[in-house]
């Protein structure tokens, strides 16, 4: 890019206007990456997301004969 991003001083380093602009964009990008990582972890830990299973009438009648299945089906429908 051939743009000066910072100045060296006797006290350290100072960002130029271009450096400040780049810093803002980098911080924004890092924030989005962290937010995406958090969402992925929510899915991985089953804290978020949705599972939909489509079944026909025949299998539905069969599954209703199992009490635990009914509970799971009702929990998913609510």
PDB file with SEQRES, HELIX, SHEET and CRYST1 records, atoms N, CA, C and O in Angstrom:
SEQRES   1 A   78  UNK UNK UNK UNK UNK UNK UNK UNK UNK UNK UNK UNK UNK          
SEQRES   2 A   78  UNK UNK UNK UNK UNK UNK UNK UNK UNK UNK UNK UNK UNK          
SEQRES   3 A   78  UNK UNK UNK UNK UNK UNK UNK UNK UNK UNK UNK UNK UNK          
SEQRES   4 A   78  UNK UNK UNK UNK UNK UNK UNK UNK UNK UNK UNK UNK UNK          
SEQRES   5 A   78  UNK UNK UNK UNK UNK UNK UNK UNK UNK UNK UNK UNK UNK          
SEQRES   6 A   78  UNK UNK UNK UNK UNK UNK UNK UNK UNK UNK UNK UNK UNK          
HELIX    1 AA1 UNK A   17  UNK A   44  1                                  28    
HELIX    2 AA2 UNK A   57  UNK A   63  1                                   7    
HELIX    3 AA3 UNK A   67  UNK A   77  1                                  11    
SHEET    1 AA1 2 UNK A   6  UNK A   9  0                                        
SHEET    2 AA1 2 UNK A  12  UNK A  15 -1                                        
CRYST1    1.000    1.000    1.000  90.00  90.00  90.00 P 1           1          
ATOM      1  N   UNK A   1       0.824  -1.190   0.000  1.00  0.00           N  
ATOM      2  CA  UNK A   1       0.000   0.000   0.000  1.00  0.00           C  
ATOM      3  C   UNK A   1       0.874   1.263   0.000  1.00  0.00           C  
ATOM      4  O   UNK A   1       0.448   2.318  -0.469  1.00  0.00           O  
ATOM      5  N   UNK A   2       2.055   1.149   0.511  1.00  0.00           N  
ATOM      6  CA  UNK A   2       2.983   2.268   0.572  1.00  0.00           C  
ATOM      7  C   UNK A   2       2.362   3.489   1.250  1.00  0.00           C  
ATOM      8  O   UNK A   2       2.443   4.607   0.742  1.00  0.00           O  
ATOM      9  N   UNK A   3       1.737   3.250   2.415  1.00  0.00           N  
ATOM     10  CA  UNK A   3       1.142   4.305   3.223  1.00  0.00           C  
ATOM     11  C   UNK A   3       1.734   4.198   4.609  1.00  0.00           C  
ATOM     12  O   UNK A   3       1.846   3.102   5.157  1.00  0.00           O  
ATOM     13  N   UNK A   4       2.114   5.328   5.183  1.00  0.00           N  
ATOM     14  CA  UNK A   4       2.666   5.311   6.533  1.00  0.00           C  
ATOM     15  C   UNK A   4       1.515   5.167   7.532  1.00  0.00           C  
ATOM     16  O   UNK A   4       0.577   5.965   7.529  1.00  0.00           O  
ATOM     17  N   UNK A   5       1.597   4.148   8.380  1.00  0.00           N  
ATOM     18  CA  UNK A   5       0.531   3.862   9.332  1.00  0.00           C  
ATOM     19  C   UNK A   5       0.827   4.371  10.737  1.00  0.00           C  
ATOM     20  O   UNK A   5      -0.083   4.538  11.548  1.00  0.00           O  
ATOM     21  N   UNK A   6       2.105   4.617  11.020  1.00  0.00           N  
ATOM     22  CA  UNK A   6       2.463   5.120  12.350  1.00  0.00           C  
ATOM     23  C   UNK A   6       3.740   5.941  12.289  1.00  0.00           C  
ATOM     24  O   UNK A   6       4.527   5.849  11.347  1.00  0.00           O  
ATOM     25  N   UNK A   7       3.916   6.747  13.330  1.00  0.00           N  
ATOM     26  CA  UNK A   7       5.135   7.531  13.507  1.00  0.00           C  
ATOM     27  C   UNK A   7       5.871   6.981  14.713  1.00  0.00           C  
ATOM     28  O   UNK A   7       5.257   6.656  15.729  1.00  0.00           O  
ATOM     29  N   UNK A   8       7.170   6.879  14.601  1.00  0.00           N  
ATOM     30  CA  UNK A   8       7.994   6.524  15.760  1.00  0.00           C  
ATOM     31  C   UNK A   8       8.379   7.819  16.470  1.00  0.00           C  
ATOM     32  O   UNK A   8       8.834   8.776  15.845  1.00  0.00           O  
ATOM     33  N   UNK A   9       8.186   7.828  17.787  1.00  0.00           N  
ATOM     34  CA  UNK A   9       8.587   8.982  18.587  1.00  0.00           C  
ATOM     35  C   UNK A   9       9.495   8.497  19.704  1.00  0.00           C  
ATOM     36  O   UNK A   9       9.691   7.295  19.882  1.00  0.00           O  
ATOM     37  N   UNK A  10      10.043   9.436  20.449  1.00  0.00           N  
ATOM     38  CA  UNK A  10      10.894   9.052  21.578  1.00  0.00           C  
ATOM     39  C   UNK A  10      10.078   8.363  22.670  1.00  0.00           C  
ATOM     40  O   UNK A  10      10.637   7.659  23.511  1.00  0.00           O  
ATOM     41  N   UNK A  11       8.766   8.562  22.662  1.00  0.00           N  
ATOM     42  CA  UNK A  11       7.888   7.953  23.670  1.00  0.00           C  
ATOM     43  C   UNK A  11       7.182   6.688  23.173  1.00  0.00           C  
ATOM     44  O   UNK A  11       6.456   6.052  23.937  1.00  0.00           O  
ATOM     45  N   UNK A  12       7.375   6.328  21.952  1.00  0.00           N  
ATOM     46  CA  UNK A  12       6.724   5.120  21.438  1.00  0.00           C  
ATOM     47  C   UNK A  12       6.294   5.293  19.997  1.00  0.00           C  
ATOM     48  O   UNK A  12       7.055   5.765  19.152  1.00  0.00           O  
ATOM     49  N   UNK A  13       5.052   4.900  19.735  1.00  0.00           N  
ATOM     50  CA  UNK A  13       4.529   4.916  18.373  1.00  0.00           C  
ATOM     51  C   UNK A  13       3.171   5.607  18.389  1.00  0.00           C  
ATOM     52  O   UNK A  13       2.371   5.385  19.298  1.00  0.00           O  
ATOM     53  N   UNK A  14       2.911   6.436  17.399  1.00  0.00           N  
ATOM     54  CA  UNK A  14       1.614   7.088  17.220  1.00  0.00           C  
ATOM     55  C   UNK A  14       1.049   6.701  15.863  1.00  0.00           C  
ATOM     56  O   UNK A  14       1.783   6.655  14.876  1.00  0.00           O  
ATOM     57  N   UNK A  15      -0.240   6.425  15.804  1.00  0.00           N  
ATOM     58  CA  UNK A  15      -0.872   6.096  14.535  1.00  0.00           C  
ATOM     59  C   UNK A  15      -1.106   7.360  13.711  1.00  0.00           C  
ATOM     60  O   UNK A  15      -1.442   8.415  14.250  1.00  0.00           O  
ATOM     61  N   UNK A  16      -0.926   7.238  12.420  1.00  0.00           N  
ATOM     62  CA  UNK A  16      -1.288   8.320  11.504  1.00  0.00           C  
ATOM     63  C   UNK A  16      -2.796   8.245  11.283  1.00  0.00           C  
ATOM     64  O   UNK A  16      -3.453   7.334  11.787  1.00  0.00           O  
ATOM     65  N   UNK A  17      -3.348   9.202  10.531  1.00  0.00           N  
ATOM     66  CA  UNK A  17      -4.783   9.139  10.200  1.00  0.00           C  
ATOM     67  C   UNK A  17      -5.113   7.842   9.474  1.00  0.00           C  
ATOM     68  O   UNK A  17      -6.137   7.210   9.734  1.00  0.00           O  
ATOM     69  N   UNK A  18      -4.231   7.459   8.565  1.00  0.00           N  
ATOM     70  CA  UNK A  18      -4.430   6.203   7.832  1.00  0.00           C  
ATOM     71  C   UNK A  18      -4.335   5.009   8.777  1.00  0.00           C  
ATOM     72  O   UNK A  18      -5.085   4.043   8.643  1.00  0.00           O  
ATOM     73  N   UNK A  19      -3.413   5.080   9.728  1.00  0.00           N  
ATOM     74  CA  UNK A  19      -3.274   4.010  10.715  1.00  0.00           C  
ATOM     75  C   UNK A  19      -4.500   3.889  11.590  1.00  0.00           C  
ATOM     76  O   UNK A  19      -4.940   2.784  11.905  1.00  0.00           O  
ATOM     77  N   UNK A  20      -5.058   5.038  11.988  1.00  0.00           N  
ATOM     78  CA  UNK A  20      -6.291   5.015  12.783  1.00  0.00           C  
ATOM     79  C   UNK A  20      -7.444   4.407  11.995  1.00  0.00           C  
ATOM     80  O   UNK A  20      -8.226   3.627  12.538  1.00  0.00           O  
ATOM     81  N   UNK A  21      -7.552   4.758  10.728  1.00  0.00           N  
ATOM     82  CA  UNK A  21      -8.609   4.209   9.879  1.00  0.00           C  
ATOM     83  C   UNK A  21      -8.471   2.692   9.747  1.00  0.00           C  
ATOM     84  O   UNK A  21      -9.445   1.953   9.886  1.00  0.00           O  
ATOM     85  N   UNK A  22      -7.252   2.246   9.478  1.00  0.00           N  
ATOM     86  CA  UNK A  22      -7.016   0.804   9.375  1.00  0.00           C  
ATOM     87  C   UNK A  22      -7.318   0.111  10.701  1.00  0.00           C  
ATOM     88  O   UNK A  22      -7.914  -0.966  10.715  1.00  0.00           O  
ATOM     89  N   UNK A  23      -6.916   0.715  11.803  1.00  0.00           N  
ATOM     90  CA  UNK A  23      -7.154   0.148  13.126  1.00  0.00           C  
ATOM     91  C   UNK A  23      -8.647  -0.025  13.393  1.00  0.00           C  
ATOM     92  O   UNK A  23      -9.065  -1.046  13.938  1.00  0.00           O  
ATOM     93  N   UNK A  24      -9.451   0.966  13.011  1.00  0.00           N  
ATOM     94  CA  UNK A  24     -10.904   0.868  13.193  1.00  0.00           C  
ATOM     95  C   UNK A  24     -11.479  -0.310  12.409  1.00  0.00           C  
ATOM     96  O   UNK A  24     -12.294  -1.074  12.926  1.00  0.00           O  
ATOM     97  N   UNK A  25     -11.049  -0.448  11.167  1.00  0.00           N  
ATOM     98  CA  UNK A  25     -11.555  -1.540  10.331  1.00  0.00           C  
ATOM     99  C   UNK A  25     -11.097  -2.905  10.840  1.00  0.00           C  
ATOM    100  O   UNK A  25     -11.862  -3.869  10.813  1.00  0.00           O  
ATOM    101  N   UNK A  26      -9.872  -2.985  11.295  1.00  0.00           N  
ATOM    102  CA  UNK A  26      -9.356  -4.247  11.830  1.00  0.00           C  
ATOM    103  C   UNK A  26     -10.121  -4.622  13.095  1.00  0.00           C  
ATOM    104  O   UNK A  26     -10.493  -5.783  13.269  1.00  0.00           O  
ATOM    105  N   UNK A  27     -10.362  -3.651  13.984  1.00  0.00           N  
ATOM    106  CA  UNK A  27     -11.125  -3.932  15.202  1.00  0.00           C  
ATOM    107  C   UNK A  27     -12.544  -4.376  14.879  1.00  0.00           C  
ATOM    108  O   UNK A  27     -13.073  -5.282  15.523  1.00  0.00           O  
ATOM    109  N   UNK A  28     -13.160  -3.747  13.891  1.00  0.00           N  
ATOM    110  CA  UNK A  28     -14.502  -4.147  13.466  1.00  0.00           C  
ATOM    111  C   UNK A  28     -14.502  -5.576  12.925  1.00  0.00           C  
ATOM    112  O   UNK A  28     -15.379  -6.374  13.257  1.00  0.00           O  
ATOM    113  N   UNK A  29     -13.517  -5.890  12.092  1.00  0.00           N  
ATOM    114  CA  UNK A  29     -13.417  -7.241  11.523  1.00  0.00           C  
ATOM    115  C   UNK A  29     -13.193  -8.277  12.617  1.00  0.00           C  
ATOM    116  O   UNK A  29     -13.790  -9.353  12.590  1.00  0.00           O  
ATOM    117  N   UNK A  30     -12.341  -7.957  13.572  1.00  0.00           N  
ATOM    118  CA  UNK A  30     -12.096  -8.898  14.683  1.00  0.00           C  
ATOM    119  C   UNK A  30     -13.353  -9.104  15.509  1.00  0.00           C  
ATOM    120  O   UNK A  30     -13.626 -10.214  15.964  1.00  0.00           O  
ATOM    121  N   UNK A  31     -14.122  -8.031  15.706  1.00  0.00           N  
ATOM    122  CA  UNK A  31     -15.386  -8.155  16.425  1.00  0.00           C  
ATOM    123  C   UNK A  31     -16.348  -9.088  15.712  1.00  0.00           C  
ATOM    124  O   UNK A  31     -17.017  -9.901  16.350  1.00  0.00           O  
ATOM    125  N   UNK A  32     -16.420  -8.975  14.384  1.00  0.00           N  
ATOM    126  CA  UNK A  32     -17.296  -9.865  13.612  1.00  0.00           C  
ATOM    127  C   UNK A  32     -16.812 -11.309  13.680  1.00  0.00           C  
ATOM    128  O   UNK A  32     -17.622 -12.234  13.751  1.00  0.00           O  
ATOM    129  N   UNK A  33     -15.507 -11.505  13.658  1.00  0.00           N  
ATOM    130  CA  UNK A  33     -14.957 -12.865  13.758  1.00  0.00           C  
ATOM    131  C   UNK A  33     -15.296 -13.472  15.113  1.00  0.00           C  
ATOM    132  O   UNK A  33     -15.688 -14.636  15.191  1.00  0.00           O  
ATOM    133  N   UNK A  34     -15.149 -12.687  16.185  1.00  0.00           N  
ATOM    134  CA  UNK A  34     -15.475 -13.197  17.526  1.00  0.00           C  
ATOM    135  C   UNK A  34     -16.967 -13.501  17.647  1.00  0.00           C  
ATOM    136  O   UNK A  34     -17.346 -14.498  18.261  1.00  0.00           O  
ATOM    137  N   UNK A  35     -17.808 -12.659  17.073  1.00  0.00           N  
ATOM    138  CA  UNK A  35     -19.255 -12.906  17.099  1.00  0.00           C  
ATOM    139  C   UNK A  35     -19.592 -14.199  16.350  1.00  0.00           C  
ATOM    140  O   UNK A  35     -20.425 -14.985  16.801  1.00  0.00           O  
ATOM    141  N   UNK A  36     -18.945 -14.411  15.214  1.00  0.00           N  
ATOM    142  CA  UNK A  36     -19.174 -15.641  14.440  1.00  0.00           C  
ATOM    143  C   UNK A  36     -18.713 -16.866  15.225  1.00  0.00           C  
ATOM    144  O   UNK A  36     -19.389 -17.894  15.232  1.00  0.00           O  
ATOM    145  N   UNK A  37     -17.562 -16.754  15.886  1.00  0.00           N  
ATOM    146  CA  UNK A  37     -17.071 -17.874  16.703  1.00  0.00           C  
ATOM    147  C   UNK A  37     -18.061 -18.192  17.822  1.00  0.00           C  
ATOM    148  O   UNK A  37     -18.325 -19.361  18.105  1.00  0.00           O  
ATOM    149  N   UNK A  38     -18.608 -17.153  18.462  1.00  0.00           N  
ATOM    150  CA  UNK A  38     -19.590 -17.366  19.530  1.00  0.00           C  
ATOM    151  C   UNK A  38     -20.822 -18.085  19.008  1.00  0.00           C  
ATOM    152  O   UNK A  38     -21.327 -18.997  19.662  1.00  0.00           O  
ATOM    153  N   UNK A  39     -21.317 -17.687  17.834  1.00  0.00           N  
ATOM    154  CA  UNK A  39     -22.489 -18.337  17.248  1.00  0.00           C  
ATOM    155  C   UNK A  39     -22.197 -19.798  16.914  1.00  0.00           C  
ATOM    156  O   UNK A  39     -23.033 -20.672  17.142  1.00  0.00           O  
ATOM    157  N   UNK A  40     -21.017 -20.056  16.376  1.00  0.00           N  
ATOM    158  CA  UNK A  40     -20.649 -21.434  16.045  1.00  0.00           C  
ATOM    159  C   UNK A  40     -20.580 -22.278  17.312  1.00  0.00           C  
ATOM    160  O   UNK A  40     -21.023 -23.427  17.312  1.00  0.00           O  
ATOM    161  N   UNK A  41     -20.032 -21.725  18.391  1.00  0.00           N  
ATOM    162  CA  UNK A  41     -19.974 -22.459  19.666  1.00  0.00           C  
ATOM    163  C   UNK A  41     -21.370 -22.722  20.217  1.00  0.00           C  
ATOM    164  O   UNK A  41     -21.615 -23.776  20.805  1.00  0.00           O  
ATOM    165  N   UNK A  42     -22.294 -21.765  20.032  1.00  0.00           N  
ATOM    166  CA  UNK A  42     -23.674 -21.984  20.477  1.00  0.00           C  
ATOM    167  C   UNK A  42     -24.277 -23.184  19.764  1.00  0.00           C  
ATOM    168  O   UNK A  42     -24.938 -24.011  20.392  1.00  0.00           O  
ATOM    169  N   UNK A  43     -24.054 -23.287  18.455  1.00  0.00           N  
ATOM    170  CA  UNK A  43     -24.563 -24.434  17.712  1.00  0.00           C  
ATOM    171  C   UNK A  43     -23.892 -25.715  18.176  1.00  0.00           C  
ATOM    172  O   UNK A  43     -24.545 -26.743  18.353  1.00  0.00           O  
ATOM    173  N   UNK A  44     -22.579 -25.641  18.372  1.00  0.00           N  
ATOM    174  CA  UNK A  44     -21.821 -26.826  18.775  1.00  0.00           C  
ATOM    175  C   UNK A  44     -22.277 -27.331  20.135  1.00  0.00           C  
ATOM    176  O   UNK A  44     -22.362 -28.540  20.352  1.00  0.00           O  
ATOM    177  N   UNK A  45     -22.570 -26.416  21.051  1.00  0.00           N  
ATOM    178  CA  UNK A  45     -22.983 -26.785  22.399  1.00  0.00           C  
ATOM    179  C   UNK A  45     -24.501 -26.937  22.514  1.00  0.00           C  
ATOM    180  O   UNK A  45     -25.033 -27.081  23.615  1.00  0.00           O  
ATOM    181  N   UNK A  46     -25.188 -26.904  21.383  1.00  0.00           N  
ATOM    182  CA  UNK A  46     -26.641 -27.057  21.311  1.00  0.00           C  
ATOM    183  C   UNK A  46     -27.390 -26.004  22.128  1.00  0.00           C  
ATOM    184  O   UNK A  46     -28.441 -26.287  22.703  1.00  0.00           O  
ATOM    185  N   UNK A  47     -26.839 -24.786  22.174  1.00  0.00           N  
ATOM    186  CA  UNK A  47     -27.517 -23.690  22.851  1.00  0.00           C  
ATOM    187  C   UNK A  47     -28.405 -22.916  21.887  1.00  0.00           C  
ATOM    188  O   UNK A  47     -29.245 -22.121  22.309  1.00  0.00           O  
ATOM    189  N   UNK A  48     -28.221 -23.145  20.616  1.00  0.00           N  
ATOM    190  CA  UNK A  48     -29.000 -22.437  19.615  1.00  0.00           C  
ATOM    191  C   UNK A  48     -29.165 -23.334  18.402  1.00  0.00           C  
ATOM    192  O   UNK A  48     -28.454 -24.325  18.236  1.00  0.00           O  
ATOM    193  N   UNK A  49     -30.094 -22.975  17.580  1.00  0.00           N  
ATOM    194  CA  UNK A  49     -30.310 -23.730  16.360  1.00  0.00           C  
ATOM    195  C   UNK A  49     -31.657 -24.426  16.368  1.00  0.00           C  
ATOM    196  O   UNK A  49     -32.405 -24.367  17.344  1.00  0.00           O  
ATOM    197  N   UNK A  50     -31.939 -25.067  15.287  1.00  0.00           N  
ATOM    198  CA  UNK A  50     -33.233 -25.703  15.143  1.00  0.00           C  
ATOM    199  C   UNK A  50     -33.071 -26.950  14.284  1.00  0.00           C  
ATOM    200  O   UNK A  50     -32.365 -26.941  13.276  1.00  0.00           O  
ATOM    201  N   UNK A  51     -33.724 -27.998  14.694  1.00  0.00           N  
ATOM    202  CA  UNK A  51     -33.725 -29.239  13.939  1.00  0.00           C  
ATOM    203  C   UNK A  51     -35.153 -29.525  13.525  1.00  0.00           C  
ATOM    204  O   UNK A  51     -36.046 -29.622  14.366  1.00  0.00           O  
ATOM    205  N   UNK A  52     -35.364 -29.659  12.237  1.00  0.00           N  
ATOM    206  CA  UNK A  52     -36.698 -29.981  11.729  1.00  0.00           C  
ATOM    207  C   UNK A  52     -36.613 -31.312  10.998  1.00  0.00           C  
ATOM    208  O   UNK A  52     -35.734 -31.532  10.165  1.00  0.00           O  
ATOM    209  N   UNK A  53     -37.535 -32.179  11.326  1.00  0.00           N  
ATOM    210  CA  UNK A  53     -37.592 -33.484  10.685  1.00  0.00           C  
ATOM    211  C   UNK A  53     -38.970 -33.626  10.067  1.00  0.00           C  
ATOM    212  O   UNK A  53     -39.984 -33.543  10.760  1.00  0.00           O  
ATOM    213  N   UNK A  54     -39.001 -33.838   8.772  1.00  0.00           N  
ATOM    214  CA  UNK A  54     -40.270 -34.038   8.081  1.00  0.00           C  
ATOM    215  C   UNK A  54     -40.557 -35.524   7.959  1.00  0.00           C  
ATOM    216  O   UNK A  54     -39.715 -36.287   7.484  1.00  0.00           O  
ATOM    217  N   UNK A  55     -41.742 -35.937   8.384  1.00  0.00           N  
ATOM    218  CA  UNK A  55     -42.126 -37.342   8.287  1.00  0.00           C  
ATOM    219  C   UNK A  55     -43.546 -37.440   7.745  1.00  0.00           C  
ATOM    220  O   UNK A  55     -44.332 -36.499   7.853  1.00  0.00           O  
ATOM    221  N   UNK A  56     -43.857 -38.578   7.169  1.00  0.00           N  
ATOM    222  CA  UNK A  56     -45.197 -38.821   6.657  1.00  0.00           C  
ATOM    223  C   UNK A  56     -46.127 -39.337   7.743  1.00  0.00           C  
ATOM    224  O   UNK A  56     -45.707 -39.552   8.880  1.00  0.00           O  
ATOM    225  N   UNK A  57     -47.386 -39.533   7.392  1.00  0.00           N  
ATOM    226  CA  UNK A  57     -48.399 -39.990   8.350  1.00  0.00           C  
ATOM    227  C   UNK A  57     -48.085 -41.359   8.928  1.00  0.00           C  
ATOM    228  O   UNK A  57     -48.320 -41.595  10.113  1.00  0.00           O  
ATOM    229  N   UNK A  58     -47.564 -42.256   8.119  1.00  0.00           N  
ATOM    230  CA  UNK A  58     -47.312 -43.616   8.580  1.00  0.00           C  
ATOM    231  C   UNK A  58     -46.305 -43.635   9.723  1.00  0.00           C  
ATOM    232  O   UNK A  58     -46.555 -44.261  10.753  1.00  0.00           O  
ATOM    233  N   UNK A  59     -45.193 -42.971   9.560  1.00  0.00           N  
ATOM    234  CA  UNK A  59     -44.169 -42.977  10.605  1.00  0.00           C  
ATOM    235  C   UNK A  59     -44.663 -42.217  11.830  1.00  0.00           C  
ATOM    236  O   UNK A  59     -44.311 -42.577  12.954  1.00  0.00           O  
ATOM    237  N   UNK A  60     -45.470 -41.173  11.642  1.00  0.00           N  
ATOM    238  CA  UNK A  60     -45.999 -40.412  12.774  1.00  0.00           C  
ATOM    239  C   UNK A  60     -46.873 -41.307  13.646  1.00  0.00           C  
ATOM    240  O   UNK A  60     -46.764 -41.273  14.872  1.00  0.00           O  
ATOM    241  N   UNK A  61     -47.731 -42.101  13.029  1.00  0.00           N  
ATOM    242  CA  UNK A  61     -48.587 -43.019  13.805  1.00  0.00           C  
ATOM    243  C   UNK A  61     -47.741 -44.041  14.561  1.00  0.00           C  
ATOM    244  O   UNK A  61     -48.058 -44.394  15.696  1.00  0.00           O  
ATOM    245  N   UNK A  62     -46.673 -44.512  13.937  1.00  0.00           N  
ATOM    246  CA  UNK A  62     -45.781 -45.481  14.582  1.00  0.00           C  
ATOM    247  C   UNK A  62     -45.067 -44.856  15.776  1.00  0.00           C  
ATOM    248  O   UNK A  62     -44.983 -45.471  16.839  1.00  0.00           O  
ATOM    249  N   UNK A  63     -44.555 -43.645  15.607  1.00  0.00           N  
ATOM    250  CA  UNK A  63     -43.809 -42.988  16.678  1.00  0.00           C  
ATOM    251  C   UNK A  63     -44.691 -42.638  17.876  1.00  0.00           C  
ATOM    252  O   UNK A  63     -44.206 -42.591  19.006  1.00  0.00           O  
ATOM    253  N   UNK A  64     -45.972 -42.395  17.642  1.00  0.00           N  
ATOM    254  CA  UNK A  64     -46.876 -42.048  18.742  1.00  0.00           C  
ATOM    255  C   UNK A  64     -47.073 -43.206  19.713  1.00  0.00           C  
ATOM    256  O   UNK A  64     -47.583 -43.010  20.816  1.00  0.00           O  
ATOM    257  N   UNK A  65     -46.678 -44.392  19.318  1.00  0.00           N  
ATOM    258  CA  UNK A  65     -46.819 -45.545  20.213  1.00  0.00           C  
ATOM    259  C   UNK A  65     -45.724 -45.565  21.275  1.00  0.00           C  
ATOM    260  O   UNK A  65     -45.774 -46.390  22.187  1.00  0.00           O  
ATOM    261  N   UNK A  66     -44.731 -44.672  21.175  1.00  0.00           N  
ATOM    262  CA  UNK A  66     -43.657 -44.592  22.157  1.00  0.00           C  
ATOM    263  C   UNK A  66     -43.818 -43.314  22.980  1.00  0.00           C  
ATOM    264  O   UNK A  66     -43.716 -42.218  22.429  1.00  0.00           O  
ATOM    265  N   UNK A  67     -44.070 -43.431  24.296  1.00  0.00           N  
ATOM    266  CA  UNK A  67     -44.320 -42.246  25.120  1.00  0.00           C  
ATOM    267  C   UNK A  67     -43.196 -41.208  25.086  1.00  0.00           C  
ATOM    268  O   UNK A  67     -43.480 -40.011  25.046  1.00  0.00           O  
ATOM    269  N   UNK A  68     -41.936 -41.631  25.102  1.00  0.00           N  
ATOM    270  CA  UNK A  68     -40.833 -40.667  25.079  1.00  0.00           C  
ATOM    271  C   UNK A  68     -40.826 -39.895  23.766  1.00  0.00           C  
ATOM    272  O   UNK A  68     -40.510 -38.705  23.742  1.00  0.00           O  
ATOM    273  N   UNK A  69     -41.166 -40.555  22.700  1.00  0.00           N  
ATOM    274  CA  UNK A  69     -41.184 -39.908  21.398  1.00  0.00           C  
ATOM    275  C   UNK A  69     -42.249 -38.824  21.366  1.00  0.00           C  
ATOM    276  O   UNK A  69     -42.029 -37.747  20.811  1.00  0.00           O  
ATOM    277  N   UNK A  70     -43.401 -39.107  21.959  1.00  0.00           N  
ATOM    278  CA  UNK A  70     -44.465 -38.098  21.997  1.00  0.00           C  
ATOM    279  C   UNK A  70     -43.976 -36.862  22.740  1.00  0.00           C  
ATOM    280  O   UNK A  70     -44.183 -35.733  22.294  1.00  0.00           O  
ATOM    281  N   UNK A  71     -43.319 -37.092  23.891  1.00  0.00           N  
ATOM    282  CA  UNK A  71     -42.804 -35.966  24.654  1.00  0.00           C  
ATOM    283  C   UNK A  71     -41.823 -35.157  23.826  1.00  0.00           C  
ATOM    284  O   UNK A  71     -41.881 -33.928  23.820  1.00  0.00           O  
ATOM    285  N   UNK A  72     -40.921 -35.835  23.125  1.00  0.00           N  
ATOM    286  CA  UNK A  72     -39.944 -35.137  22.294  1.00  0.00           C  
ATOM    287  C   UNK A  72     -40.621 -34.400  21.147  1.00  0.00           C  
ATOM    288  O   UNK A  72     -40.236 -33.278  20.815  1.00  0.00           O  
ATOM    289  N   UNK A  73     -41.621 -35.020  20.544  1.00  0.00           N  
ATOM    290  CA  UNK A  73     -42.319 -34.376  19.438  1.00  0.00           C  
ATOM    291  C   UNK A  73     -43.057 -33.130  19.928  1.00  0.00           C  
ATOM    292  O   UNK A  73     -43.047 -32.098  19.258  1.00  0.00           O  
ATOM    293  N   UNK A  74     -43.694 -33.225  21.091  1.00  0.00           N  
ATOM    294  CA  UNK A  74     -44.416 -32.077  21.632  1.00  0.00           C  
ATOM    295  C   UNK A  74     -43.455 -30.973  22.018  1.00  0.00           C  
ATOM    296  O   UNK A  74     -43.756 -29.795  21.829  1.00  0.00           O  
ATOM    297  N   UNK A  75     -42.295 -31.339  22.560  1.00  0.00           N  
ATOM    298  CA  UNK A  75     -41.309 -30.328  22.943  1.00  0.00           C  
ATOM    299  C   UNK A  75     -40.797 -29.591  21.708  1.00  0.00           C  
ATOM    300  O   UNK A  75     -40.575 -28.381  21.753  1.00  0.00           O  
ATOM    301  N   UNK A  76     -40.612 -30.308  20.619  1.00  0.00           N  
ATOM    302  CA  UNK A  76     -40.119 -29.683  19.396  1.00  0.00           C  
ATOM    303  C   UNK A  76     -41.173 -28.795  18.740  1.00  0.00           C  
ATOM    304  O   UNK A  76     -40.838 -27.802  18.096  1.00  0.00           O  
ATOM    305  N   UNK A  77     -42.434 -29.151  18.904  1.00  0.00           N  
ATOM    306  CA  UNK A  77     -43.507 -28.379  18.269  1.00  0.00           C  
ATOM    307  C   UNK A  77     -43.814 -27.101  19.025  1.00  0.00           C  
ATOM    308  O   UNK A  77     -44.363 -26.164  18.445  1.00  0.00           O  
ATOM    309  N   UNK A  78     -43.472 -27.038  20.303  1.00  0.00           N  
ATOM    310  CA  UNK A  78     -43.802 -25.830  21.067  1.00  0.00           C  
ATOM    311  C   UNK A  78     -42.746 -24.783  20.956  1.00  0.00           C  
ATOM    312  O   UNK A  78     -42.878 -23.708  21.542  1.00  0.00           O  
TER     313      UNK A  78                                                      
END                                                                             
